[in-house]
Amino acid sequence: MAIKKNELYSSLWASCDALRGGMDASQYKDYVLTLLFMKYVSDKYADDPYGMIEVPEGGGF
């Protein structure tokens, strides 16, 4: 059975709300944006021997 997009979004928002607890959204975004940046960097430079950033073995997502 396929899930509707609005049900998926509602479920994701509820999960985020549960994870952040009483933390203000402006503080929560700092953690999320940092994790997204780290994910981007680890994906981009994982297999690039000439990359400016070295991702250690087992250090990616």
PDBQT receptor file of N, H, CA, C and O in Angstrom, charges set to zero:
ATOM      1  N   MET A   1       0.845  -1.177   0.000  1.00  0.00    +0.000 N 
ATOM      2  CA  MET A   1       0.000   0.000   0.000  1.00  0.00    +0.000 C 
ATOM      3  C   MET A   1       0.891   1.241   0.000  1.00  0.00    +0.000 C 
ATOM      4  O   MET A   1       1.805   1.364   0.816  1.00  0.00    +0.000 OA
ATOM      5  N   ALA A   2       0.618   2.137  -0.908  1.00  0.00    +0.000 N 
ATOM      6  H   ALA A   2      -0.124   2.037  -1.571  1.00  0.00    +0.000 HD
ATOM      7  CA  ALA A   2       1.414   3.366  -1.030  1.00  0.00    +0.000 C 
ATOM      8  C   ALA A   2       1.002   4.374   0.034  1.00  0.00    +0.000 C 
ATOM      9  O   ALA A   2      -0.168   4.469   0.407  1.00  0.00    +0.000 OA
ATOM     10  N   ILE A   3       1.974   5.111   0.503  1.00  0.00    +0.000 N 
ATOM     11  H   ILE A   3       2.924   5.034   0.200  1.00  0.00    +0.000 HD
ATOM     12  CA  ILE A   3       1.697   6.152   1.491  1.00  0.00    +0.000 C 
ATOM     13  C   ILE A   3       1.568   7.490   0.762  1.00  0.00    +0.000 C 
ATOM     14  O   ILE A   3       2.311   7.774  -0.177  1.00  0.00    +0.000 OA
ATOM     15  N   LYS A   4       0.631   8.291   1.203  1.00  0.00    +0.000 N 
ATOM     16  H   LYS A   4       0.028   8.061   1.966  1.00  0.00    +0.000 HD
ATOM     17  CA  LYS A   4       0.431   9.597   0.583  1.00  0.00    +0.000 C 
ATOM     18  C   LYS A   4       1.507  10.564   1.055  1.00  0.00    +0.000 C 
ATOM     19  O   LYS A   4       2.029  10.446   2.163  1.00  0.00    +0.000 OA
ATOM     20  N   LYS A   5       1.826  11.520   0.193  1.00  0.00    +0.000 N 
ATOM     21  H   LYS A   5       1.402  11.616  -0.707  1.00  0.00    +0.000 HD
ATOM     22  CA  LYS A   5       2.893  12.469   0.491  1.00  0.00    +0.000 C 
ATOM     23  C   LYS A   5       2.601  13.269   1.755  1.00  0.00    +0.000 C 
ATOM     24  O   LYS A   5       3.500  13.485   2.567  1.00  0.00    +0.000 OA
ATOM     25  N   ASN A   6       1.360  13.711   1.931  1.00  0.00    +0.000 N 
ATOM     26  H   ASN A   6       0.630  13.535   1.271  1.00  0.00    +0.000 HD
ATOM     27  CA  ASN A   6       1.045  14.507   3.126  1.00  0.00    +0.000 C 
ATOM     28  C   ASN A   6       1.138  13.671   4.403  1.00  0.00    +0.000 C 
ATOM     29  O   ASN A   6       1.467  14.203   5.463  1.00  0.00    +0.000 OA
ATOM     30  N   GLU A   7       0.851  12.360   4.317  1.00  0.00    +0.000 N 
ATOM     31  H   GLU A   7       0.584  11.928   3.456  1.00  0.00    +0.000 HD
ATOM     32  CA  GLU A   7       1.017  11.482   5.477  1.00  0.00    +0.000 C 
ATOM     33  C   GLU A   7       2.497  11.308   5.816  1.00  0.00    +0.000 C 
ATOM     34  O   GLU A   7       2.873  11.278   6.987  1.00  0.00    +0.000 OA
ATOM     35  N   LEU A   8       3.328  11.193   4.785  1.00  0.00    +0.000 N 
ATOM     36  H   LEU A   8       3.022  11.217   3.833  1.00  0.00    +0.000 HD
ATOM     37  CA  LEU A   8       4.765  11.078   4.997  1.00  0.00    +0.000 C 
ATOM     38  C   LEU A   8       5.313  12.338   5.647  1.00  0.00    +0.000 C 
ATOM     39  O   LEU A   8       6.074  12.256   6.611  1.00  0.00    +0.000 OA
ATOM     40  N   TYR A   9       4.936  13.503   5.132  1.00  0.00    +0.000 N 
ATOM     41  H   TYR A   9       4.318  13.570   4.348  1.00  0.00    +0.000 HD
ATOM     42  CA  TYR A   9       5.397  14.773   5.696  1.00  0.00    +0.000 C 
ATOM     43  C   TYR A   9       4.943  14.926   7.147  1.00  0.00    +0.000 C 
ATOM     44  O   TYR A   9       5.715  15.372   7.996  1.00  0.00    +0.000 OA
ATOM     45  N   SER A  10       3.714  14.564   7.428  1.00  0.00    +0.000 N 
ATOM     46  H   SER A  10       3.087  14.202   6.739  1.00  0.00    +0.000 HD
ATOM     47  CA  SER A  10       3.202  14.654   8.795  1.00  0.00    +0.000 C 
ATOM     48  C   SER A  10       4.001  13.750   9.732  1.00  0.00    +0.000 C 
ATOM     49  O   SER A  10       4.327  14.141  10.852  1.00  0.00    +0.000 OA
ATOM     50  N   SER A  11       4.308  12.555   9.271  1.00  0.00    +0.000 N 
ATOM     51  H   SER A  11       4.043  12.238   8.360  1.00  0.00    +0.000 HD
ATOM     52  CA  SER A  11       5.078  11.616  10.073  1.00  0.00    +0.000 C 
ATOM     53  C   SER A  11       6.500  12.133  10.312  1.00  0.00    +0.000 C 
ATOM     54  O   SER A  11       7.021  12.011  11.421  1.00  0.00    +0.000 OA
ATOM     55  N   LEU A  12       7.124  12.703   9.292  1.00  0.00    +0.000 N 
ATOM     56  H   LEU A  12       6.700  12.802   8.392  1.00  0.00    +0.000 HD
ATOM     57  CA  LEU A  12       8.471  13.247   9.437  1.00  0.00    +0.000 C 
ATOM     58  C   LEU A  12       8.504  14.429  10.399  1.00  0.00    +0.000 C 
ATOM     59  O   LEU A  12       9.412  14.536  11.223  1.00  0.00    +0.000 OA
ATOM     60  N   TRP A  13       7.513  15.320  10.296  1.00  0.00    +0.000 N 
ATOM     61  H   TRP A  13       6.776  15.234   9.627  1.00  0.00    +0.000 HD
ATOM     62  CA  TRP A  13       7.465  16.475  11.201  1.00  0.00    +0.000 C 
ATOM     63  C   TRP A  13       7.243  16.024  12.639  1.00  0.00    +0.000 C 
ATOM     64  O   TRP A  13       7.843  16.566  13.567  1.00  0.00    +0.000 OA
ATOM     65  N   ALA A  14       6.374  15.027  12.818  1.00  0.00    +0.000 N 
ATOM     66  H   ALA A  14       5.886  14.587  12.064  1.00  0.00    +0.000 HD
ATOM     67  CA  ALA A  14       6.127  14.513  14.169  1.00  0.00    +0.000 C 
ATOM     68  C   ALA A  14       7.395  13.892  14.752  1.00  0.00    +0.000 C 
ATOM     69  O   ALA A  14       7.671  14.045  15.942  1.00  0.00    +0.000 OA
ATOM     70  N   SER A  15       8.161  13.195  13.924  1.00  0.00    +0.000 N 
ATOM     71  H   SER A  15       7.936  13.070  12.958  1.00  0.00    +0.000 HD
ATOM     72  CA  SER A  15       9.422  12.614  14.382  1.00  0.00    +0.000 C 
ATOM     73  C   SER A  15      10.410  13.701  14.784  1.00  0.00    +0.000 C 
ATOM     74  O   SER A  15      11.066  13.595  15.820  1.00  0.00    +0.000 OA
ATOM     75  N   CYS A  16      10.517  14.740  13.970  1.00  0.00    +0.000 N 
ATOM     76  H   CYS A  16       9.984  14.826  13.129  1.00  0.00    +0.000 HD
ATOM     77  CA  CYS A  16      11.421  15.852  14.294  1.00  0.00    +0.000 C 
ATOM     78  C   CYS A  16      11.006  16.536  15.589  1.00  0.00    +0.000 C 
ATOM     79  O   CYS A  16      11.852  16.871  16.419  1.00  0.00    +0.000 OA
ATOM     80  N   ASP A  17       9.719  16.741  15.760  1.00  0.00    +0.000 N 
ATOM     81  H   ASP A  17       9.032  16.469  15.086  1.00  0.00    +0.000 HD
ATOM     82  CA  ASP A  17       9.237  17.370  16.992  1.00  0.00    +0.000 C 
ATOM     83  C   ASP A  17       9.566  16.515  18.216  1.00  0.00    +0.000 C 
ATOM     84  O   ASP A  17       9.935  17.040  19.267  1.00  0.00    +0.000 OA
ATOM     85  N   ALA A  18       9.431  15.196  18.070  1.00  0.00    +0.000 N 
ATOM     86  H   ALA A  18       9.132  14.770  17.216  1.00  0.00    +0.000 HD
ATOM     87  CA  ALA A  18       9.734  14.303  19.188  1.00  0.00    +0.000 C 
ATOM     88  C   ALA A  18      11.224  14.303  19.509  1.00  0.00    +0.000 C 
ATOM     89  O   ALA A  18      11.608  14.236  20.677  1.00  0.00    +0.000 OA
ATOM     90  N   LEU A  19      12.063  14.378  18.481  1.00  0.00    +0.000 N 
ATOM     91  H   LEU A  19      11.751  14.433  17.532  1.00  0.00    +0.000 HD
ATOM     92  CA  LEU A  19      13.508  14.362  18.706  1.00  0.00    +0.000 C 
ATOM     93  C   LEU A  19      14.019  15.634  19.357  1.00  0.00    +0.000 C 
ATOM     94  O   LEU A  19      14.893  15.583  20.222  1.00  0.00    +0.000 OA
ATOM     95  N   ARG A  20      13.489  16.758  18.954  1.00  0.00    +0.000 N 
ATOM     96  H   ARG A  20      12.779  16.799  18.251  1.00  0.00    +0.000 HD
ATOM     97  CA  ARG A  20      14.027  18.003  19.494  1.00  0.00    +0.000 C 
ATOM     98  C   ARG A  20      13.469  18.338  20.859  1.00  0.00    +0.000 C 
ATOM     99  O   ARG A  20      14.037  19.171  21.566  1.00  0.00    +0.000 OA
ATOM    100  N   GLY A  21      12.381  17.717  21.245  1.00  0.00    +0.000 N 
ATOM    101  H   GLY A  21      11.920  17.041  20.671  1.00  0.00    +0.000 HD
ATOM    102  CA  GLY A  21      11.816  17.927  22.573  1.00  0.00    +0.000 C 
ATOM    103  C   GLY A  21      11.490  19.380  22.822  1.00  0.00    +0.000 C 
ATOM    104  O   GLY A  21      10.764  19.993  22.040  1.00  0.00    +0.000 OA
ATOM    105  N   GLY A  22      12.018  19.951  23.910  1.00  0.00    +0.000 N 
ATOM    106  H   GLY A  22      12.608  19.453  24.546  1.00  0.00    +0.000 HD
ATOM    107  CA  GLY A  22      11.723  21.330  24.270  1.00  0.00    +0.000 C 
ATOM    108  C   GLY A  22      12.676  22.341  23.655  1.00  0.00    +0.000 C 
ATOM    109  O   GLY A  22      12.605  23.526  23.982  1.00  0.00    +0.000 OA
ATOM    110  N   MET A  23      13.565  21.904  22.776  1.00  0.00    +0.000 N 
ATOM    111  H   MET A  23      13.623  20.942  22.510  1.00  0.00    +0.000 HD
ATOM    112  CA  MET A  23      14.531  22.805  22.166  1.00  0.00    +0.000 C 
ATOM    113  C   MET A  23      13.840  23.730  21.169  1.00  0.00    +0.000 C 
ATOM    114  O   MET A  23      12.954  23.310  20.424  1.00  0.00    +0.000 OA
ATOM    115  N   ASP A  24      14.249  24.973  21.167  1.00  0.00    +0.000 N 
ATOM    116  H   ASP A  24      14.968  25.314  21.772  1.00  0.00    +0.000 HD
ATOM    117  CA  ASP A  24      13.707  25.953  20.239  1.00  0.00    +0.000 C 
ATOM    118  C   ASP A  24      14.120  25.587  18.812  1.00  0.00    +0.000 C 
ATOM    119  O   ASP A  24      15.227  25.097  18.592  1.00  0.00    +0.000 OA
ATOM    120  N   ALA A  25      13.244  25.822  17.855  1.00  0.00    +0.000 N 
ATOM    121  H   ALA A  25      12.344  26.220  18.034  1.00  0.00    +0.000 HD
ATOM    122  CA  ALA A  25      13.512  25.470  16.463  1.00  0.00    +0.000 C 
ATOM    123  C   ALA A  25      14.746  26.186  15.917  1.00  0.00    +0.000 C 
ATOM    124  O   ALA A  25      15.456  25.633  15.077  1.00  0.00    +0.000 OA
ATOM    125  N   SER A  26      15.012  27.406  16.380  1.00  0.00    +0.000 N 
ATOM    126  H   SER A  26      14.436  27.856  17.062  1.00  0.00    +0.000 HD
ATOM    127  CA  SER A  26      16.181  28.126  15.889  1.00  0.00    +0.000 C 
ATOM    128  C   SER A  26      17.477  27.465  16.346  1.00  0.00    +0.000 C 
ATOM    129  O   SER A  26      18.493  27.571  15.658  1.00  0.00    +0.000 OA
ATOM    130  N   GLN A  27      17.464  26.790  17.485  1.00  0.00    +0.000 N 
ATOM    131  H   GLN A  27      16.640  26.704  18.043  1.00  0.00    +0.000 HD
ATOM    132  CA  GLN A  27      18.637  26.039  17.944  1.00  0.00    +0.000 C 
ATOM    133  C   GLN A  27      18.721  24.686  17.232  1.00  0.00    +0.000 C 
ATOM    134  O   GLN A  27      19.811  24.226  16.892  1.00  0.00    +0.000 OA
ATOM    135  N   TYR A  28      17.597  24.072  17.015  1.00  0.00    +0.000 N 
ATOM    136  H   TYR A  28      16.712  24.446  17.292  1.00  0.00    +0.000 HD
ATOM    137  CA  TYR A  28      17.533  22.755  16.395  1.00  0.00    +0.000 C 
ATOM    138  C   TYR A  28      18.080  22.792  14.972  1.00  0.00    +0.000 C 
ATOM    139  O   TYR A  28      18.753  21.856  14.539  1.00  0.00    +0.000 OA
ATOM    140  N   LYS A  29      17.794  23.868  14.246  1.00  0.00    +0.000 N 
ATOM    141  H   LYS A  29      17.247  24.628  14.598  1.00  0.00    +0.000 HD
ATOM    142  CA  LYS A  29      18.246  23.957  12.858  1.00  0.00    +0.000 C 
ATOM    143  C   LYS A  29      19.756  23.979  12.758  1.00  0.00    +0.000 C 
ATOM    144  O   LYS A  29      20.308  23.524  11.756  1.00  0.00    +0.000 OA
ATOM    145  N   ASP A  30      20.443  24.495  13.770  1.00  0.00    +0.000 N 
ATOM    146  H   ASP A  30      19.995  24.865  14.584  1.00  0.00    +0.000 HD
ATOM    147  CA  ASP A  30      21.901  24.509  13.749  1.00  0.00    +0.000 C 
ATOM    148  C   ASP A  30      22.461  23.088  13.713  1.00  0.00    +0.000 C 
ATOM    149  O   ASP A  30      23.418  22.816  12.988  1.00  0.00    +0.000 OA
ATOM    150  N   TYR A  31      21.877  22.197  14.481  1.00  0.00    +0.000 N 
ATOM    151  H   TYR A  31      21.099  22.419  15.069  1.00  0.00    +0.000 HD
ATOM    152  CA  TYR A  31      22.326  20.807  14.494  1.00  0.00    +0.000 C 
ATOM    153  C   TYR A  31      22.000  20.112  13.183  1.00  0.00    +0.000 C 
ATOM    154  O   TYR A  31      22.828  19.378  12.643  1.00  0.00    +0.000 OA
ATOM    155  N   VAL A  32      20.804  20.338  12.673  1.00  0.00    +0.000 N 
ATOM    156  H   VAL A  32      20.132  20.934  13.112  1.00  0.00    +0.000 HD
ATOM    157  CA  VAL A  32      20.382  19.680  11.440  1.00  0.00    +0.000 C 
ATOM    158  C   VAL A  32      21.214  20.165  10.260  1.00  0.00    +0.000 C 
ATOM    159  O   VAL A  32      21.652  19.354   9.445  1.00  0.00    +0.000 OA
ATOM    160  N   LEU A  33      21.440  21.464  10.155  1.00  0.00    +0.000 N 
ATOM    161  H   LEU A  33      21.085  22.123  10.817  1.00  0.00    +0.000 HD
ATOM    162  CA  LEU A  33      22.236  21.993   9.043  1.00  0.00    +0.000 C 
ATOM    163  C   LEU A  33      23.679  21.499   9.120  1.00  0.00    +0.000 C 
ATOM    164  O   LEU A  33      24.293  21.234   8.086  1.00  0.00    +0.000 OA
ATOM    165  N   THR A  34      24.220  21.372  10.313  1.00  0.00    +0.000 N 
ATOM    166  H   THR A  34      23.721  21.587  11.152  1.00  0.00    +0.000 HD
ATOM    167  CA  THR A  34      25.579  20.842  10.462  1.00  0.00    +0.000 C 
ATOM    168  C   THR A  34      25.644  19.394   9.996  1.00  0.00    +0.000 C 
ATOM    169  O   THR A  34      26.583  19.006   9.301  1.00  0.00    +0.000 OA
ATOM    170  N   LEU A  35      24.652  18.593  10.375  1.00  0.00    +0.000 N 
ATOM    171  H   LEU A  35      23.889  18.908  10.939  1.00  0.00    +0.000 HD
ATOM    172  CA  LEU A  35      24.627  17.201   9.932  1.00  0.00    +0.000 C 
ATOM    173  C   LEU A  35      24.476  17.092   8.420  1.00  0.00    +0.000 C 
ATOM    174  O   LEU A  35      25.120  16.251   7.793  1.00  0.00    +0.000 OA
ATOM    175  N   LEU A  36      23.636  17.930   7.833  1.00  0.00    +0.000 N 
ATOM    176  H   LEU A  36      23.113  18.614   8.343  1.00  0.00    +0.000 HD
ATOM    177  CA  LEU A  36      23.477  17.908   6.379  1.00  0.00    +0.000 C 
ATOM    178  C   LEU A  36      24.774  18.299   5.676  1.00  0.00    +0.000 C 
ATOM    179  O   LEU A  36      25.124  17.709   4.654  1.00  0.00    +0.000 OA
ATOM    180  N   PHE A  37      25.489  19.285   6.212  1.00  0.00    +0.000 N 
ATOM    181  H   PHE A  37      25.205  19.764   7.042  1.00  0.00    +0.000 HD
ATOM    182  CA  PHE A  37      26.760  19.685   5.631  1.00  0.00    +0.000 C 
ATOM    183  C   PHE A  37      27.775  18.547   5.723  1.00  0.00    +0.000 C 
ATOM    184  O   PHE A  37      28.485  18.270   4.757  1.00  0.00    +0.000 OA
ATOM    185  N   MET A  38      27.846  17.892   6.870  1.00  0.00    +0.000 N 
ATOM    186  H   MET A  38      27.269  18.117   7.655  1.00  0.00    +0.000 HD
ATOM    187  CA  MET A  38      28.781  16.784   7.034  1.00  0.00    +0.000 C 
ATOM    188  C   MET A  38      28.438  15.626   6.082  1.00  0.00    +0.000 C 
ATOM    189  O   MET A  38      29.336  14.976   5.546  1.00  0.00    +0.000 OA
ATOM    190  N   LYS A  39      27.171  15.378   5.880  1.00  0.00    +0.000 N 
ATOM    191  H   LYS A  39      26.442  15.906   6.316  1.00  0.00    +0.000 HD
ATOM    192  CA  LYS A  39      26.742  14.342   4.938  1.00  0.00    +0.000 C 
ATOM    193  C   LYS A  39      27.176  14.706   3.527  1.00  0.00    +0.000 C 
ATOM    194  O   LYS A  39      27.679  13.854   2.795  1.00  0.00    +0.000 OA
ATOM    195  N   TYR A  40      26.988  15.957   3.137  1.00  0.00    +0.000 N 
ATOM    196  H   TYR A  40      26.579  16.649   3.732  1.00  0.00    +0.000 HD
ATOM    197  CA  TYR A  40      27.382  16.418   1.807  1.00  0.00    +0.000 C 
ATOM    198  C   TYR A  40      28.889  16.264   1.604  1.00  0.00    +0.000 C 
ATOM    199  O   TYR A  40      29.330  15.750   0.577  1.00  0.00    +0.000 OA
ATOM    200  N   VAL A  41      29.671  16.708   2.578  1.00  0.00    +0.000 N 
ATOM    201  H   VAL A  41      29.312  17.126   3.413  1.00  0.00    +0.000 HD
ATOM    202  CA  VAL A  41      31.130  16.646   2.468  1.00  0.00    +0.000 C 
ATOM    203  C   VAL A  41      31.606  15.198   2.396  1.00  0.00    +0.000 C 
ATOM    204  O   VAL A  41      32.465  14.869   1.578  1.00  0.00    +0.000 OA
ATOM    205  N   SER A  42      31.058  14.337   3.241  1.00  0.00    +0.000 N 
ATOM    206  H   SER A  42      30.361  14.605   3.906  1.00  0.00    +0.000 HD
ATOM    207  CA  SER A  42      31.501  12.948   3.232  1.00  0.00    +0.000 C 
ATOM    208  C   SER A  42      31.128  12.251   1.928  1.00  0.00    +0.000 C 
ATOM    209  O   SER A  42      31.882  11.403   1.451  1.00  0.00    +0.000 OA
ATOM    210  N   ASP A  43      29.988  12.587   1.346  1.00  0.00    +0.000 N 
ATOM    211  H   ASP A  43      29.375  13.276   1.733  1.00  0.00    +0.000 HD
ATOM    212  CA  ASP A  43      29.600  12.000   0.056  1.00  0.00    +0.000 C 
ATOM    213  C   ASP A  43      30.464  12.540  -1.081  1.00  0.00    +0.000 C 
ATOM    214  O   ASP A  43      30.869  11.784  -1.964  1.00  0.00    +0.000 OA
ATOM    215  N   LYS A  44      30.747  13.827  -1.065  1.00  0.00    +0.000 N 
ATOM    216  H   LYS A  44      30.418  14.442  -0.347  1.00  0.00    +0.000 HD
ATOM    217  CA  LYS A  44      31.478  14.463  -2.161  1.00  0.00    +0.000 C 
ATOM    218  C   LYS A  44      32.944  14.051  -2.194  1.00  0.00    +0.000 C 
ATOM    219  O   LYS A  44      33.490  13.816  -3.272  1.00  0.00    +0.000 OA
ATOM    220  N   TYR A  45      33.585  13.961  -1.048  1.00  0.00    +0.000 N 
ATOM    221  H   TYR A  45      33.142  14.152  -0.172  1.00  0.00    +0.000 HD
ATOM    222  CA  TYR A  45      35.023  13.730  -1.007  1.00  0.00    +0.000 C 
ATOM    223  C   TYR A  45      35.430  12.325  -0.572  1.00  0.00    +0.000 C 
ATOM    224  O   TYR A  45      36.618  12.072  -0.370  1.00  0.00    +0.000 OA
ATOM    225  N   ALA A  46      34.496  11.423  -0.425  1.00  0.00    +0.000 N 
ATOM    226  H   ALA A  46      33.531  11.628  -0.589  1.00  0.00    +0.000 HD
ATOM    227  CA  ALA A  46      34.817  10.082   0.067  1.00  0.00    +0.000 C 
ATOM    228  C   ALA A  46      35.783   9.349  -0.868  1.00  0.00    +0.000 C 
ATOM    229  O   ALA A  46      36.710   8.696  -0.390  1.00  0.00    +0.000 OA
ATOM    230  N   ASP A  47      35.593   9.439  -2.155  1.00  0.00    +0.000 N 
ATOM    231  H   ASP A  47      34.839   9.970  -2.543  1.00  0.00    +0.000 HD
ATOM    232  CA  ASP A  47      36.416   8.696  -3.113  1.00  0.00    +0.000 C 
ATOM    233  C   ASP A  47      37.331   9.598  -3.927  1.00  0.00    +0.000 C 
ATOM    234  O   ASP A  47      37.842   9.177  -4.965  1.00  0.00    +0.000 OA
ATOM    235  N   ASP A  48      37.546  10.814  -3.484  1.00  0.00    +0.000 N 
ATOM    236  H   ASP A  48      37.131  11.156  -2.641  1.00  0.00    +0.000 HD
ATOM    237  CA  ASP A  48      38.369  11.767  -4.228  1.00  0.00    +0.000 C 
ATOM    238  C   ASP A  48      39.741  11.894  -3.568  1.00  0.00    +0.000 C 
ATOM    239  O   ASP A  48      39.874  12.558  -2.539  1.00  0.00    +0.000 OA
ATOM    240  N   PRO A  49      40.770  11.259  -4.155  1.00  0.00    +0.000 N 
ATOM    241  CA  PRO A  49      42.097  11.333  -3.529  1.00  0.00    +0.000 C 
ATOM    242  C   PRO A  49      42.705  12.736  -3.584  1.00  0.00    +0.000 C 
ATOM    243  O   PRO A  49      43.631  13.038  -2.831  1.00  0.00    +0.000 OA
ATOM    244  N   TYR A  50      42.192  13.591  -4.465  1.00  0.00    +0.000 N 
ATOM    245  H   TYR A  50      41.440  13.346  -5.076  1.00  0.00    +0.000 HD
ATOM    246  CA  TYR A  50      42.717  14.946  -4.596  1.00  0.00    +0.000 C 
ATOM    247  C   TYR A  50      41.800  15.985  -3.967  1.00  0.00    +0.000 C 
ATOM    248  O   TYR A  50      41.974  17.182  -4.191  1.00  0.00    +0.000 OA
ATOM    249  N   GLY A  51      40.831  15.541  -3.187  1.00  0.00    +0.000 N 
ATOM    250  H   GLY A  51      40.689  14.569  -3.004  1.00  0.00    +0.000 HD
ATOM    251  CA  GLY A  51      39.900  16.454  -2.541  1.00  0.00    +0.000 C 
ATOM    252  C   GLY A  51      40.573  17.279  -1.458  1.00  0.00    +0.000 C 
ATOM    253  O   GLY A  51      41.603  16.886  -0.910  1.00  0.00    +0.000 OA
ATOM    254  N   MET A  52      39.988  18.414  -1.161  1.00  0.00    +0.000 N 
ATOM    255  H   MET A  52      39.152  18.733  -1.607  1.00  0.00    +0.000 HD
ATOM    256  CA  MET A  52      40.555  19.307  -0.153  1.00  0.00    +0.000 C 
ATOM    257  C   MET A  52      40.299  18.799   1.266  1.00  0.00    +0.000 C 
ATOM    258  O   MET A  52      40.982  19.204   2.207  1.00  0.00    +0.000 OA
ATOM    259  N   ILE A  53      39.316  17.914   1.416  1.00  0.00    +0.000 N 
ATOM    260  H   ILE A  53      38.761  17.585   0.652  1.00  0.00    +0.000 HD
ATOM    261  CA  ILE A  53      38.961  17.391   2.730  1.00  0.00    +0.000 C 
ATOM    262  C   ILE A  53      39.163  15.889   2.702  1.00  0.00    +0.000 C 
ATOM    263  O   ILE A  53      38.723  15.210   1.774  1.00  0.00    +0.000 OA
ATOM    264  N   GLU A  54      39.826  15.378   3.716  1.00  0.00    +0.000 N 
ATOM    265  H   GLU A  54      40.184  15.930   4.470  1.00  0.00    +0.000 HD
ATOM    266  CA  GLU A  54      40.066  13.942   3.794  1.00  0.00    +0.000 C 
ATOM    267  C   GLU A  54      39.032  13.321   4.725  1.00  0.00    +0.000 C 
ATOM    268  O   GLU A  54      38.939  13.671   5.902  1.00  0.00    +0.000 OA
ATOM    269  N   VAL A  55      38.260  12.392   4.172  1.00  0.00    +0.000 N 
ATOM    270  H   VAL A  55      38.336  12.108   3.216  1.00  0.00    +0.000 HD
ATOM    271  CA  VAL A  55      37.283  11.659   4.967  1.00  0.00    +0.000 C 
ATOM    272  C   VAL A  55      37.920  10.343   5.375  1.00  0.00    +0.000 C 
ATOM    273  O   VAL A  55      38.220   9.519   4.511  1.00  0.00    +0.000 OA
ATOM    274  N   PRO A  56      38.138  10.120   6.675  1.00  0.00    +0.000 N 
ATOM    275  CA  PRO A  56      38.803   8.883   7.103  1.00  0.00    +0.000 C 
ATOM    276  C   PRO A  56      37.959   7.651   6.822  1.00  0.00    +0.000 C 
ATOM    277  O   PRO A  56      36.737   7.732   6.700  1.00  0.00    +0.000 OA
ATOM    278  N   GLU A  57      38.620   6.526   6.723  1.00  0.00    +0.000 N 
ATOM    279  H   GLU A  57      39.613   6.461   6.823  1.00  0.00    +0.000 HD
ATOM    280  CA  GLU A  57      37.938   5.251   6.483  1.00  0.00    +0.000 C 
ATOM    281  C   GLU A  57      36.893   5.020   7.575  1.00  0.00    +0.000 C 
ATOM    282  O   GLU A  57      37.218   5.069   8.761  1.00  0.00    +0.000 OA
ATOM    283  N   GLY A  58      35.657   4.772   7.189  1.00  0.00    +0.000 N 
ATOM    284  H   GLY A  58      35.393   4.732   6.226  1.00  0.00    +0.000 HD
ATOM    285  CA  GLY A  58      34.573   4.553   8.152  1.00  0.00    +0.000 C 
ATOM    286  C   GLY A  58      34.022   5.841   8.735  1.00  0.00    +0.000 C 
ATOM    287  O   GLY A  58      33.207   5.802   9.656  1.00  0.00    +0.000 OA
ATOM    288  N   GLY A  59      34.457   6.990   8.211  1.00  0.00    +0.000 N 
ATOM    289  H   GLY A  59      35.119   7.022   7.463  1.00  0.00    +0.000 HD
ATOM    290  CA  GLY A  59      34.018   8.267   8.757  1.00  0.00    +0.000 C 
ATOM    291  C   GLY A  59      32.827   8.865   8.053  1.00  0.00    +0.000 C 
ATOM    292  O   GLY A  59      32.338   9.917   8.466  1.00  0.00    +0.000 OA
ATOM    293  N   GLY A  60      32.339   8.225   6.994  1.00  0.00    +0.000 N 
ATOM    294  H   GLY A  60      32.736   7.371   6.658  1.00  0.00    +0.000 HD
ATOM    295  CA  GLY A  60      31.185   8.758   6.271  1.00  0.00    +0.000 C 
ATOM    296  C   GLY A  60      29.875   8.289   6.871  1.00  0.00    +0.000 C 
ATOM    297  O   GLY A  60      29.844   7.594   7.887  1.00  0.00    +0.000 OA
ATOM    298  N   PHE A  61      28.812   8.680   6.228  1.00  0.00    +0.000 N 
ATOM    299  H   PHE A  61      28.838   9.245   5.403  1.00  0.00    +0.000 HD
ATOM    300  CA  PHE A  61      27.485   8.285   6.693  1.00  0.00    +0.000 C 
ATOM    301  C   PHE A  61      27.125   6.938   6.159  1.00  0.00    +0.000 C 
ATOM    302  O   PHE A  61      26.039   6.432   6.443  1.00  0.00    +0.000 OA
TER     303      PHE A  61
